[in-house]
Amino acid sequence: MSDQELTWRGAVARWDRQLFDAVARRHWPGADRVLPRLGRAANHGVLWGGTAVAIGVLGSPRARRAALRGAASLALASATINTVGKWSVRRPRPLLDGVPAVRQLHTQPQTTSFPSGHSASAFAFAAGLALESPGWGAVVAPVAASVAFSRVYTGVHYPSDVAAGAALGVAAGFVVRRLARDAQEARVVPGDERPAPGVPALPDGDGLTVVVNTASGTAAEAGLDVLRERLPKAELVEVGSGDLVAELAAAASRATVLGVCGGDGTINAAATAALRAGVPLAVFPGGTLNHFALDLGLAGPADTCRAVAAGEAVRVGVGRFTPGPRHPAAPDAPANTATDHHPGPGSGTESASGSVPVPGAGPRPGDDSGYFLNNFSVGAYPELLRHRLHWGPRIGGGPAALLAAWQVLRAERPVRLRLAGRPRSVWLLFAGNGTYQGTGPTPRRRATLGEGLLDLRLVLGGGRPGPRLLAAAFTGPLTRSPVHVASKLRSLRVSDVPPGTPLAYDGEYAQAPAAFVLDALPDALTVYRPH
């Protein structure tokens, strides 16, 4: 080691000790009682594990994902510190001369001093949380900083130990975010949807009108940055949720291509506007979950920009629910693959005899149909959504979700209705736009959006809703279960729906009509996606 390096390291060590001694001499009222206890609470990540659980219970889906990212960042930082950091730099712990006895820990750490594991864990959790949910990150950051400072205040670390640990923790947060993005992109696999020839190519975005739901948050803002850079001539219309439907209809009437930036509910409204105006749709994912975009094979806004510039698009199927009954324009035939391993409601080869336009047909003048790109449901999930929307503004999203779940699980009666004329009692009716993979009543992934089938899954009534829903999740459609029925259909008539029964479609909530028809519209919507 050169003389210059020795001089530099000596200067850092002197500065480190001087700052350590300055903290030891300084008295902060109340800190002697609070900081040592806070540091002990963070032993073995207990404080951060409890925080992650609390956020998971009380927070939104995005907050739960942020808590998981924080926990993963903490795990990465701890593993790095304990396997590499502590044994690479064998720095002894500070001497406790000058540290008041009331601050000192009852049991002194036996590991080496550099870097601080507590600081790394604290800042890793805070960084992982903040990179996904800045609001929760702002709440946790002061606590993380206090834990890090407590390590110097109690005399177990030098300031440079804490600074290095904090830096490693923040780096772990960024690494986990990158790994999560890579994992998401890896699972985005385009399906075999039919290409849509002849769609306009807009290399600079001229002719594209993009309606942006400003309520979607940071994900939509990031999508806007990519859009402005790649398609600079696109018209951007930023609106809140209240004016969204009207703005989408107006944009669709004047645009060559209608674009939308937001989550699944916003994309549903845009698809409805595009269907009624007869224009292609460009989806810029900007929501929390982005089920439709991921199943379509769009990893992010950059994919959509590339497709719009090149004029590459596919045709996808759309689910429809139409108040009825009316006489069908043509008889509906069941799918050739009518059942999985269990017959559907009635016979497993049923078709609706109510008001179903010809499958594949688009909206008609005066049509009061609703559309879904992902799924439609009646029963437990819409009830959960209804209670959550009712209580959310009063007590907050997290407590409202807990209260909603409790109210749904203590429900006394399932929904009694008729499916294709046959009486049924169900806790949940789930209809997917296309076949969902996996078992259970509400699986989450589809291999293709070009199938033109409804994936119907029922959790039958009887018993209590909690055990029934749990049993359905485990049994799935793979057995002749008395709990769960699964079938693939072109259409289904639903009637005798009790007044006040809610329905949900693509995360949106509405009151169900007394009778309606579900049907699939193959190749109904043109959506931009790279080939």
C-alpha positions in Angstrom: 0.0 0.0 0.0 1.4 3.4 -1.0 2.1 6.2 1.5 -0.6 8.3 -0.2 -3.2 5.5 0.4 -2.1 5.2 4.0 -2.4 8.9 4.5 -5.9 8.9 2.9 -7.2 6.0 5.0 -5.8 7.6 8.1 -7.6 10.8 7.4 -10.9 9.0 6.9 -10.4 7.0 10.1 -9.7 10.2 12.1 -12.8 11.9 10.6 -14.9 8.9 11.4 -13.8 8.8 15.0 -14.2 12.5 15.4 -17.8 12.3 14.2 -18.5 9.3 16.3 -17.2 11.1 19.4 -19.3 14.2 18.5 -22.4 12.1 18.5 -21.5 10.4 21.8 -21.1 13.8 23.5 -24.3 15.2 22.1 -27.5 14.7 24.1 -30.9 14.6 22.4 -33.9 14.8 24.8 -35.8 11.6 24.6 -33.4 9.8 22.3 -31.8 7.8 25.0 -35.1 6.0 25.5 -36.3 5.8 21.9 -33.3 5.1 19.7 -31.8 2.0 21.5 -35.3 0.4 21.5 -35.8 1.2 17.8 -32.5 -0.4 17.0 -33.4 -3.5 18.9 -36.8 -3.7 17.2 -35.0 -3.8 13.8 -32.9 -6.9 14.9 -33.2 -9.7 12.3 -35.5 -7.5 10.2 -38.5 -7.9 12.6 -39.5 -4.2 12.4 -39.5 -4.3 8.6 -41.2 -7.7 8.4 -44.0 -6.3 10.6 -44.2 -3.2 8.5 -44.5 -5.2 5.3 -47.3 -7.3 6.8 -49.2 -4.2 7.9 -48.9 -2.5 4.5 -50.0 -5.8 2.9 -53.1 -5.9 5.1 -54.1 -2.2 5.0 -52.7 -1.1 1.6 -53.9 -1.3 -2.0 -52.7 -3.9 -4.5 -49.9 -1.6 -5.5 -48.9 -1.1 -1.9 -48.8 -4.8 -1.3 -46.5 -5.2 -4.3 -44.3 -2.4 -2.9 -44.1 -4.2 0.4 -43.0 -7.4 -1.3 -40.4 -5.4 -3.2 -39.2 -3.9 0.0 -38.9 -7.3 1.7 -37.0 -8.7 -1.3 -34.6 -5.8 -1.2 -34.0 -6.3 2.5 -33.3 -10.1 1.9 -30.8 -9.2 -0.9 -29.1 -6.6 1.2 -28.8 -8.9 4.3 -27.5 -11.8 2.2 -24.8 -9.5 0.6 -23.8 -8.0 4.0 -23.5 -11.3 5.8 -21.7 -13.3 3.0 -19.5 -10.6 1.5 -19.4 -7.3 3.4 -18.7 -8.4 7.0 -15.9 -10.8 5.9 -14.3 -8.6 3.3 -13.5 -5.7 5.7 -12.7 -7.0 9.1 -13.1 -3.7 10.9 -13.4 -3.9 14.7 -16.3 -2.3 16.5 -15.8 1.2 18.0 -14.5 1.5 21.6 -17.3 2.6 23.8 -15.3 5.3 25.6 -17.4 8.4 25.9 -20.7 6.7 25.0 -23.1 7.1 27.9 -24.0 3.8 29.6 -27.7 4.5 29.3 -27.3 4.3 25.4 -25.2 1.2 25.3 -26.9 -2.1 24.2 -27.2 -4.8 26.9 -25.7 -7.3 24.5 -23.0 -6.0 22.2 -22.7 -7.4 18.6 -20.0 -9.9 18.0 -19.6 -9.5 14.2 -17.3 -7.0 12.5 -18.3 -3.4 12.2 -18.2 -2.6 8.4 -20.7 -2.2 6.9 -23.8 -1.7 9.2 -26.3 -4.6 8.5 -29.1 -2.7 10.3 -28.6 0.3 8.1 -28.5 -1.8 4.9 -31.7 -3.6 5.9 -33.5 -0.4 6.8 -32.5 1.5 3.6 -33.1 -1.6 1.4 -36.6 -1.9 2.7 -37.3 1.8 2.4 -35.8 2.0 -1.1 -37.6 -1.1 -2.4 -40.9 0.3 -1.0 -40.3 3.9 -2.4 -39.4 2.7 -5.9 -42.8 1.1 -6.2 -44.9 3.3 -3.9 -43.4 6.8 -3.2 -46.1 7.6 -0.7 -45.4 4.6 1.5 -41.6 5.2 1.0 -42.0 8.7 2.4 -43.7 7.2 5.5 -41.0 4.6 6.1 -37.9 6.7 5.2 -37.7 8.7 8.5 -37.9 5.4 10.5 -35.2 3.8 8.4 -32.9 6.9 8.9 -33.6 6.7 12.6 -32.6 3.1 12.8 -29.4 3.8 10.9 -28.6 6.8 13.2 -29.3 4.6 16.3 -26.3 2.4 15.4 -24.0 5.3 15.8 -25.9 6.8 18.8 -25.6 3.5 20.7 -21.9 3.2 19.9 -21.9 -0.1 17.8 -21.0 1.5 14.5 -18.9 4.2 13.0 -20.6 6.8 10.8 -18.9 5.3 7.7 -20.3 1.9 8.5 -23.8 3.3 8.5 -23.2 5.3 5.3 -21.8 2.2 3.5 -24.7 0.1 4.7 -27.3 2.6 3.6 -25.7 2.8 0.1 -25.7 -0.9 -0.2 -29.4 -1.0 0.9 -30.4 1.5 -1.7 -28.5 -0.4 -4.4 -30.3 -3.6 -3.4 -33.6 -1.8 -3.9 -32.6 -0.8 -7.5 -31.4 -4.3 -8.2 -34.7 -5.8 -7.1 -36.6 -3.4 -9.2 -34.6 -4.3 -12.3 -35.0 -8.0 -11.6 -38.7 -7.5 -11.2 -39.0 -5.7 -14.5 -36.9 -8.3 -16.3 -39.1 -11.1 -14.8 -42.2 -9.3 -16.0 -40.8 -8.8 -19.5 -39.8 -12.5 -19.6 -43.3 -13.6 -18.9 -44.8 -11.4 -21.5 -45.3 -13.8 -24.4 -47.4 -12.7 -27.4 -50.3 -15.0 -28.3 -51.4 -16.3 -31.7 -53.9 -13.5 -32.4 -54.7 -13.0 -36.0 -52.7 -10.1 -37.6 -54.7 -7.1 -38.7 -53.5 -6.0 -42.2 -53.9 -2.5 -43.4 -53.8 -0.6 -40.2 -52.2 2.9 -40.5 -48.6 3.3 -39.7 -47.9 6.5 -37.8 -44.1 6.9 -37.5 -44.2 10.2 -35.6 -47.7 9.7 -34.0 -49.6 12.1 -36.3 -53.2 11.0 -36.3 -52.9 9.3 -32.9 -55.0 10.8 -30.0 -54.0 9.4 -26.6 -56.4 9.9 -23.6 -54.4 9.7 -20.4 -56.1 8.9 -17.1 -54.2 11.1 -14.7 -55.6 9.2 -11.7 -53.4 6.2 -12.7 -50.4 7.7 -11.0 -46.7 7.3 -11.6 -47.0 4.4 -14.1 -49.0 6.6 -16.4 -46.5 9.4 -16.1 -43.7 7.1 -17.1 -45.7 5.9 -20.1 -46.2 9.6 -21.1 -42.5 10.2 -21.1 -41.9 7.3 -23.5 -44.8 8.4 -25.7 -43.6 12.0 -26.0 -40.1 10.8 -27.0 -41.1 8.1 -29.5 -44.3 9.7 -31.1 -43.9 13.4 -30.7 -46.8 14.5 -32.9 -49.4 12.4 -31.0 -52.2 14.5 -29.4 -52.3 13.9 -25.6 -55.5 14.5 -23.7 -55.0 14.3 -19.9 -58.3 13.8 -17.9 -59.5 12.7 -14.5 -61.7 9.7 -14.0 -64.9 11.8 -14.0 -64.6 13.0 -17.6 -63.0 9.9 -19.0 -65.8 8.3 -21.0 -66.8 11.6 -22.7 -63.2 12.4 -23.6 -62.6 8.9 -25.0 -65.8 9.1 -27.2 -64.7 12.6 -28.5 -61.2 11.4 -29.2 -62.4 8.3 -31.0 -64.6 10.4 -33.2 -61.7 12.6 -34.5 -58.7 10.3 -34.4 -57.2 8.0 -36.9 -56.1 5.8 -34.0 -57.4 6.0 -30.5 -54.7 5.6 -27.8 -55.2 5.2 -24.1 -52.8 5.3 -21.1 -54.1 3.9 -17.8 -55.1 0.7 -16.1 -57.5 -2.1 -17.1 -60.7 -0.1 -16.3 -59.5 2.8 -18.4 -58.5 0.5 -21.2 -62.0 -1.1 -21.1 -63.6 2.3 -21.5 -61.3 3.1 -24.4 -62.0 -0.3 -26.1 -65.7 0.5 -25.9 -65.2 3.9 -27.6 -62.9 2.4 -30.3 -65.5 -0.4 -31.0 -68.3 2.1 -31.4 -66.2 4.5 -33.5 -64.7 1.7 -35.6 -61.1 2.8 -35.1 -58.0 0.8 -34.0 -56.8 1.0 -30.4 -53.3 1.7 -29.1 -52.8 0.6 -25.5 -50.0 2.2 -23.4 -50.0 0.3 -20.1 -50.1 2.7 -17.2 -52.0 1.0 -14.4 -51.3 -1.2 -11.4 -51.8 -4.7 -12.9 -52.2 -4.3 -16.7 -53.8 -7.7 -17.2 -55.0 -7.0 -20.7 -51.6 -5.6 -21.9 -49.6 -8.4 -20.4 -51.9 -11.1 -21.9 -51.7 -9.4 -25.2 -47.9 -9.4 -25.1 -47.2 -5.7 -24.4 -44.3 -5.4 -21.9 -44.6 -1.6 -21.8 -45.3 1.7 -23.6 -42.2 1.3 -25.8 -43.7 -1.9 -27.4 -46.9 0.1 -28.3 -44.9 3.0 -29.8 -42.9 0.6 -32.0 -46.1 -1.1 -33.2 -47.9 2.2 -34.0 -44.8 3.5 -35.9 -44.6 0.3 -38.0 -48.4 -0.2 -38.4 -48.4 -3.6 -36.7 -51.6 -4.8 -35.1 -53.7 -7.9 -34.2 -57.4 -8.6 -33.9 -58.6 -9.7 -30.5 -61.8 -11.1 -29.1 -64.1 -9.1 -26.8 -66.6 -10.3 -24.3 -70.1 -8.6 -24.2 -73.0 -8.4 -21.8 -76.3 -7.3 -23.2 -79.5 -6.5 -21.2 -82.3 -8.8 -22.4 -83.7 -11.0 -23.3 -84.3 -10.4 -26.9 -84.5 -12.7 -29.9 -81.1 -13.5 -31.3 -80.2 -12.4 -34.8 -79.0 -15.9 -35.5 -78.8 -19.1 -33.4 -75.7 -19.3 -31.2 -73.8 -22.6 -31.4 -71.7 -23.8 -28.5 -67.9 -24.0 -28.9 -66.6 -27.2 -30.3 -64.5 -27.4 -27.2 -67.6 -27.0 -25.1 -66.3 -28.4 -21.8 -63.1 -29.0 -19.9 -63.5 -31.9 -17.5 -66.9 -31.0 -16.2 -70.1 -30.1 -17.9 -71.1 -26.4 -17.8 -74.4 -25.1 -16.4 -77.2 -27.2 -17.6 -75.7 -29.7 -20.0 -72.2 -28.5 -21.0 -73.3 -27.9 -24.6 -75.8 -25.2 -24.0 -76.3 -22.0 -26.0 -78.2 -18.9 -25.0 -81.7 -18.6 -26.5 -81.9 -15.0 -25.5 -80.8 -11.7 -27.0 -77.5 -12.4 -28.6 -76.3 -10.6 -31.8 -74.3 -12.7 -34.2 -70.9 -13.5 -32.6 -68.2 -11.4 -34.1 -70.6 -8.5 -34.8 -69.6 -5.1 -33.5 -71.9 -2.6 -31.7 -75.1 -1.6 -33.4 -76.8 1.8 -33.3 -78.6 2.3 -30.0 -76.8 -0.8 -28.5 -76.7 -0.6 -24.7 -74.3 -3.5 -24.3 -71.3 -3.4 -22.1 -67.9 -5.0 -23.0 -65.1 -6.7 -21.2 -61.5 -7.4 -22.3 -60.5 -9.5 -19.3 -63.4 -10.9 -17.3 -67.0 -10.4 -16.0 -68.4 -11.7 -12.7 -71.4 -11.8 -10.5 -71.4 -12.8 -6.8 -68.5 -12.6 -4.3 -66.1 -10.4 -6.2 -68.6 -7.7 -7.2 -69.9 -7.7 -3.6 -66.4 -7.2 -2.3 -65.9 -4.4 -4.8 -69.2 -2.8 -3.8 -68.4 -2.8 -0.1 -64.9 -1.5 -0.7 -66.1 1.4 -2.8 -68.7 2.2 -0.1 -66.3 2.2 2.8 -63.1 3.4 1.1 -63.8 7.1 1.2 -64.7 6.9 4.9 -62.1 4.7 6.5 -59.4 4.3 3.8 -58.6 1.6 1.2 -56.9 -0.9 3.5 -59.5 -1.0 6.3 -62.2 -0.9 3.7 -60.8 -4.0 1.9 -60.7 -5.9 5.3 -64.3 -4.9 6.1 -65.5 -5.8 2.6 -63.9 -9.2 2.9 -65.5 -9.8 6.3 -68.9 -8.8 5.0 -68.7 -11.0 1.9 -67.5 -14.1 3.9 -70.3 -13.8 6.4 -72.9 -13.6 3.6 -76.0 -15.7 4.4 -77.2 -16.5 0.9 -75.6 -17.1 -2.5 -77.0 -15.5 -5.7 -80.0 -17.4 -7.0 -80.6 -17.0 -10.8 -81.2 -18.9 -14.0 -78.4 -19.9 -16.4 -79.7 -20.9 -19.9 -83.1 -21.4 -18.3 -81.9 -23.7 -15.5 -82.1 -22.5 -11.8 -78.7 -22.1 -10.2 -77.4 -21.0 -6.8 -73.8 -19.5 -7.0 -71.4 -17.8 -4.8 -69.4 -16.7 -7.9 -70.0 -16.6 -11.7 -66.8 -15.8 -13.6 -66.7 -15.4 -17.3 -63.3 -14.8 -19.0 -62.7 -13.3 -22.4 -60.7 -16.2 -23.7 -59.5 -19.3 -21.8 -57.6 -18.6 -18.7 -54.8 -20.9 -17.7 -54.6 -22.7 -14.3 -57.1 -23.9 -11.9 -59.4 -22.1 -9.5 -62.5 -19.9 -10.0 -60.5 -16.8 -11.1 -57.2 -17.7 -12.7 -55.1 -14.8 -14.1 -53.3 -15.6 -17.4 -54.4 -16.3 -21.0 -52.3 -17.7 -23.8 -54.3 -15.9 -26.5 -56.9 -13.2 -26.9 -58.0 -14.4 -30.3 -59.9 -17.5 -29.2 -63.4 -16.1 -29.3 -64.7 -18.1 -26.3 -66.0 -17.4 -22.8 -64.2 -19.2 -20.1 -67.1 -19.8 -17.6 -66.4 -20.8 -14.0 -68.9 -21.2 -11.3 -68.6 -21.6 -7.5 -71.8 -23.3 -6.7 -74.0 -22.3 -3.7 -74.3 -24.3 -0.5 -72.5 -24.0 2.8 -70.6 -20.8 3.6 -68.9 -18.7 1.0 -65.4 -18.8 2.5 -65.0 -22.6 2.5 -66.7 -22.9 -0.9 -64.4 -20.3 -2.5 -61.4 -21.9 -0.9 -62.4 -25.4 -2.0 -63.0 -24.1 -5.5 -59.5 -22.5 -5.6 -57.9 -25.9 -4.7 -60.1 -28.3 -6.7 -60.2 -26.3 -9.9 -61.8 -27.7 -13.1 -59.7 -30.9 -13.0 -62.2 -33.1 -11.2 -66.0 -33.5 -11.1 -66.2 -31.2 -8.1 -69.4 -30.6 -6.3 -68.1 -27.1 -5.7 -66.6 -25.8 -9.0 -67.9 -26.0 -12.5 -65.9 -24.9 -15.6 -66.9 -24.7 -19.3 -66.1 -22.9 -22.5 -69.0 -21.4 -24.3 -69.9 -18.9 -27.1 -72.8 -17.4 -25.2 -74.9 -17.8 -22.1 -78.3 -16.4 -21.1 -78.6 -15.2 -17.5 -82.1 -14.4 -16.1 -84.1 -14.0 -12.9 -81.2 -12.0 -11.4 -82.3 -10.6 -7.9 -82.8 -6.8 -7.8 -79.7 -5.0 -6.5 -77.2 -7.7 -7.5 -73.9 -6.2 -8.4 -71.7 -7.2 -11.4 -68.1 -6.4 -12.1 -66.2 -6.2 -15.4 -62.5 -5.4 -15.8 -62.5 -4.1 -12.2 -65.5 -1.8 -12.8 -68.7 -2.0 -10.8 -72.3 -1.8 -11.8 -75.8 -3.0 -11.0 -76.8 -6.2 -12.9 -80.0 -6.1 -15.0 -82.7 -8.6 -14.3 -81.7 -10.6 -17.4 -78.7 -10.3 -19.7 -76.8 -12.3 -22.3 -73.0 -13.0 -22.2 -71.4 -13.7 -25.5 -68.0 -13.6 -27.1 -67.2 -11.5 -30.2 -64.2 -13.0 -32.1 -61.8 -10.6 -33.8 -63.9 -7.6 -32.8 -61.2 -5.2 -31.8 -58.0 -4.1 -33.6 -55.1 -3.4 -31.2 -51.6 -2.4 -32.0 -48.9 -4.9 -31.0 -45.5 -5.7 -32.5 -45.4 -8.8 -34.7 
